[in-house]
Amino acid sequence: MLNNAPTKNPTILSWLEEKLALVNPDKVVWIDGSEEQLEALRQEAIATGEMEKLNEEKLPGCLLHRTKPNDVARVEARTFICTPTEEEAGPTNHWMAPADCYKMLYDIARDSYKGRTAYIIPYSMGPIGSPLAKIGIELTDSIYVVLNMAIMTRVGQKVLDTLGDDNDWVRGLHCKCDVDPEKRYICQFPQDNTIISVNSAYGGNVLLGKKCFALRIASYQGKNEGWQAEHMLILGVENPQGETKYICAAFPSACGKTNLAMMIPPEGYKKKGYKVWTVGDDIAWIRKGPDGRLYAINPENGFFGVAPGTNMKSNPNALISTQKGTIFTNVCHNLDDNTVWWEKLDNNPPEHAIDWTGKPWNGKVDTDRPGAHPNSRFTAPAKNCPCLSPEFENPNGVPISAFVFGGRRAKLAPLVYQSRDWNHGVFVGSIMASETTAAATGAVGVVRRDPMAMLPFCGYNMADYWQHWIDIGAGLDPEKAPKIFNVNWFRKNENDEFMWPGYGDNLRVLEWILKRCEGKVDARETAIGYLPYAEDINIEGLEGEVTLDSLRAILDVDKALWREDAKGIEEFYAKFGDRLPKVLREELDILEANCAE
């Protein structure tokens, strides 16, 4: 089946021969990354009805796709980390013994490509040839996967040429099968550099370069090889003097991560010459450079963003990024002009449309059901982004000045605070949490811990992951190590109103953070870390929204609330038993002592 293969790499050829014999396709196609081949696949998908071509004038090169209604999001309950012992996977992951899992998956996958074409996708996470990049091969029976991977990663012959005969590549097998939710599994085998996904055709479960490789497998590789794979955006802030400093930031879902990555500076900052550059909106791979500083690349080549809520006010740069060469999944199809629509795009829902399930939809009448699925997506090329960093393709990455952690806390966390040192910063990241909103669960204010926003994506025991963070810090010169901060854009007053405007105005907080990194501004020491003096955060232009007094209120530390939160941290840490790093236990003791009555 592999006659005329474009590589002689023996490990690739033997793995593919074995997997192709298992899935038994009618035909095998190597993806070479050429526009001619990709265009032929687009035309094939349009001809079969798998995708629909959108208005070529308004959305050139854009396609619409719908998944089955049972297959619209990542499935954490069916996502497994398969390590020799359950302890290695840890208490926050679902675990299965590798031998049992392989047998189950191979039984499901057997002959599933019969009557179908197998596509072999060689892809690079990160710029091809970058010392921070890694290579994968995904075997799939889905044109949708091929076309999405061609946007999200660098694909084709150059990847195989760069790999040569090396065995350092990640094996990925995806089988659509019958898209049966009862037999749906997304399984990672960290020790084997292997990912297998069956019975799904939805992005996050089947674009194996994304969370499966770039976080779950890569976090394990990073632990073993001395680097980090983090669920973090990377942005650059350019000041009026033309100097750019870079920040990595981690947020749980629904905390404005993509909006921050692509933020537009407030008018006053724009006039002064400030610019914000997007390096990445979701994932950062971080390594120590020859100068002893940490450098980060975005391993992806596109944006896989949530459509609903994206509009010209919330995130104009993201919306502009979707206007050519984009694949839209599970959005509403506007039949009047053959474009797309989703909730909160604008206030004009189409009257003649097809909803995400394929049924007729009238936005003026069918108000009881959404036109687009709440988790509907766009897959857009990064090169479309108006604020894409000039350093995006830099193979050596960008130097990181600060790590920022954040969550959604109505009363507890102040607008911003800085950790006392690296290990305290690891503690701050490890206790990250968000409170649920009514829209999400029906229960308001339930605290969900999501350390470093990595809870669903850490490919091994999270206690060992925290220890890896501590070890990374121990290997850095404190003068060159990024400073670590926590932010909370979601603090509320007694009337349940947000106290901070958010969006582009978050740059005011980032400015303070970068000044702290450069030693240009003082801070006050509190029970939880270093906090700004209110006068040091620029609120010019926020008259009527934020005053010095209201800013002081957002920077308040209520020890009673922190004492209460410490109980929740104790409970969370207890899951990890003796594996919890001693340093974190000590940091919790310090917090409790600092907040004692």
Secondary structure, DSSP 4 states (H G I P E B T S, - for coil): --TT-S---HHHHHHHHHHHHHH--SEEEE----HHHHHHHHHHHHHHTSEEE--TTTSTT-EEE---TT-SS--GGGEEE--SSHHHH-TTSEE--HHHHHHHHHHHHTTTTTTSEEEEEEEEESSTT-TT-EEEEEEES-HHHHHHHHHHSEESHHHHHHHTT---EEEEEEE-TT--GGG-EEEEEGGGTEEEEES--SHHHH-TIIIIIIIIIHHHHHHHHT-EEES-EEEEEE-TTS-EEEEEEE--TTS-HHHHHT----HHHHHHT-EEEEEESS-EEEEE-TTS-EEEE---SEEEEE-TT-STTT-HHHHHHTTSS-EEES-EEETTTTEEE-TTS-S---SSEE-TTS-EE-TTT-TTS-SS-TT-EEEEEGGG-TTB-TTTT-TT-EEEEEEEEE---SSSS-SEEE-SSHHHHHHHHHT-EEEPPHHHHS-TT-EEE-GGG-TTT-SS-HHHHHHHHHHHHHTS-TTTSPEEEEE-TT-B-TTS-BSS--GGGGHHHHHHHHHHHTT-S--EE-SSSEE--GGGS--TT-TTT--HHHHHHHT---HHHHHHHHHHHHHHHHTTGGGS-HHHHHHHHHHHHHT--
